[in-house]
Amino acid sequence: MNKWQSIDAFWNSFGWDAYDENSVYTGEQSPTPPYITYNAQTAALNENLTLTASLWDRNTSWKTISDKADEIAREFGYGYITLLVDGGYLYITKGQPFAQRMPDEDDMIRRIYIILNAEFLTAY
Protein backbone atom coordinates (compact mmCIF):
# COMPACT_ATOMS: atom_id res chain seq x y z
CA MET A 1 0.00 0.00 0.00
CA ASN A 2 1.46 3.40 -0.93
CA LYS A 3 1.45 6.49 1.30
CA TRP A 4 -1.75 7.94 -0.13
CA GLN A 5 -3.58 4.65 0.21
CA SER A 6 -2.42 4.25 3.82
CA ILE A 7 -3.94 7.60 4.82
CA ASP A 8 -7.20 6.71 3.08
CA ALA A 9 -7.29 3.23 4.65
CA PHE A 10 -6.66 4.67 8.11
CA TRP A 11 -9.63 7.06 7.95
CA ASN A 12 -11.89 4.47 6.32
CA SER A 13 -11.14 1.97 9.11
CA PHE A 14 -13.57 3.57 11.56
CA GLY A 15 -16.86 2.43 10.02
CA TRP A 16 -17.80 5.75 8.39
CA ASP A 17 -17.09 6.59 4.75
CA ALA A 18 -14.02 8.83 4.53
CA TYR A 19 -13.16 11.20 1.70
CA ASP A 20 -10.13 13.27 0.77
CA GLU A 21 -11.30 16.81 1.51
CA ASN A 22 -10.32 17.82 -2.04
CA SER A 23 -12.55 15.13 -3.56
CA VAL A 24 -15.83 15.61 -1.70
CA TYR A 25 -18.81 16.43 -3.86
CA THR A 26 -20.89 19.41 -2.83
CA GLY A 27 -24.49 20.31 -3.41
CA GLU A 28 -26.92 17.58 -4.39
CA GLN A 29 -24.12 15.00 -4.77
CA SER A 30 -22.60 15.59 -1.34
CA PRO A 31 -22.23 12.52 0.89
CA THR A 32 -24.87 11.77 3.48
CA PRO A 33 -23.69 12.14 7.08
CA PRO A 34 -22.15 10.60 9.02
CA TYR A 35 -18.82 10.71 7.19
CA ILE A 36 -15.20 11.83 7.54
CA THR A 37 -13.21 14.27 5.43
CA TYR A 38 -9.41 14.35 5.75
CA ASN A 39 -6.38 16.12 4.33
CA ALA A 40 -3.80 14.01 2.51
CA GLN A 41 -0.11 14.81 2.33
CA THR A 42 3.12 12.85 2.29
CA ALA A 43 6.76 13.40 3.17
CA ALA A 44 9.92 11.41 3.89
CA LEU A 45 11.88 10.49 7.01
CA ASN A 46 12.42 13.33 9.53
CA GLU A 47 9.68 15.45 7.94
CA ASN A 48 6.80 15.89 10.39
CA LEU A 49 3.26 16.26 9.10
CA THR A 50 0.01 17.46 10.60
CA LEU A 51 -2.87 15.32 9.39
CA THR A 52 -6.34 16.69 10.02
CA ALA A 53 -9.84 15.34 9.60
CA SER A 54 -13.40 16.40 10.24
CA LEU A 55 -16.13 14.11 11.46
CA TRP A 56 -19.55 15.13 10.14
CA ASP A 57 -22.98 14.14 11.39
CA ARG A 58 -26.51 15.49 10.97
CA ASN A 59 -28.08 15.25 14.39
CA THR A 60 -29.55 17.27 17.24
CA SER A 61 -27.17 15.55 19.65
CA TRP A 62 -23.38 15.42 19.91
CA LYS A 63 -23.44 11.83 21.21
CA THR A 64 -22.90 9.88 17.98
CA ILE A 65 -20.09 12.06 16.70
CA SER A 66 -18.43 12.36 20.11
CA ASP A 67 -18.50 8.56 20.47
CA LYS A 68 -16.78 8.27 17.06
CA ALA A 69 -14.06 10.75 18.11
CA ASP A 70 -13.54 8.74 21.31
CA GLU A 71 -13.31 5.52 19.27
CA ILE A 72 -10.56 7.05 17.13
CA ALA A 73 -8.73 8.28 20.26
CA ARG A 74 -8.84 4.78 21.80
CA GLU A 75 -6.97 3.40 18.76
CA PHE A 76 -3.90 5.26 20.02
CA GLY A 77 -3.93 3.61 23.43
CA TYR A 78 -1.32 5.46 25.44
CA GLY A 79 0.80 6.57 22.51
CA TYR A 80 0.89 5.92 18.82
CA ILE A 81 -0.24 3.92 15.80
CA THR A 82 2.05 2.51 13.12
CA LEU A 83 0.79 1.47 9.70
CA LEU A 84 2.72 -0.52 7.14
CA VAL A 85 3.37 1.33 3.87
CA ASP A 86 5.51 0.55 0.84
CA GLY A 87 9.11 1.00 1.96
CA GLY A 88 8.40 1.50 5.66
CA TYR A 89 5.79 2.76 8.09
CA LEU A 90 3.45 5.61 8.88
CA TYR A 91 3.85 6.69 12.53
CA ILE A 92 0.86 8.63 13.94
CA THR A 93 0.29 10.31 17.31
CA LYS A 94 -2.54 12.49 18.61
CA GLY A 95 -2.14 16.23 18.11
CA GLN A 96 -2.80 19.02 20.58
CA PRO A 97 -5.69 19.43 20.85
CA PHE A 98 -6.73 16.05 19.54
CA ALA A 99 -10.40 16.83 18.93
CA GLN A 100 -12.57 19.91 19.10
CA ARG A 101 -16.20 20.66 18.33
CA MET A 102 -16.74 23.13 15.51
CA PRO A 103 -19.71 25.32 14.61
CA ASP A 104 -21.55 25.11 11.29
CA GLU A 105 -24.01 27.39 9.51
CA ASP A 106 -26.54 24.55 9.62
CA ASP A 107 -27.52 24.07 13.27
CA MET A 108 -28.29 20.39 12.58
CA ILE A 109 -24.70 19.65 11.48
CA ARG A 110 -22.31 18.41 14.13
CA ARG A 111 -18.60 18.58 13.27
CA ILE A 112 -15.54 17.50 15.23
CA TYR A 113 -12.09 18.55 13.96
CA ILE A 114 -9.25 16.11 14.67
CA ILE A 115 -5.52 16.86 14.62
CA LEU A 116 -2.84 14.17 14.28
CA ASN A 117 0.95 14.32 14.09
CA ALA A 118 2.53 11.95 11.60
CA GLU A 119 5.80 10.90 10.07
CA PHE A 120 6.47 8.52 7.23
CA LEU A 121 9.35 6.30 8.28
CA THR A 122 10.46 5.78 4.70
CA ALA A 123 13.41 6.70 2.53
CA TYR A 124 11.35 8.62 -0.05
Summary of the structure (lengths in Angstrom):
residues: 124
radius of gyration: 14.8
end to end distance: 14.3
largest distance: 46.6
contacts: 345
relative contact order: 0.24
helix: 22%
strand: 42%
